[in-house]
Amino acid sequence: MEKKGSFHDVVVPDLAKIFNQPYTLHCNELRHGGATYELSWPYAKDFYSIHFTGTEQYGYLDWHTWAVGVEYANGKPVIYALMNFFWEP
């Protein structure tokens, strides 16, 4: 579903939510808890994925993964892409 708004109002709350739960960090691997769609990283560059496995209460269908593409510009890391993956019926 399309969302409109500022980065701070739309993206930051979802990022804060995943970082405030037990998560695992992976390099160049999209972890997920099952999906009705194909998860893929569309860029040729490296990325990290932050994965929350979900809860037993919801049959682990409340899993959530953020993929973050990071590259270096002038010796400093910069984010070049953010992708959000989650279970959809």
Secondary structure, DSSP 8 states (H G I E B T S, - for coil): ----S-HHHHHHHHHHHHHTS--EEEES----S--SS-----SSS-EEEEEE---GGGTTTT-EEEEEEEEEETTEEEEEEEEEEE---
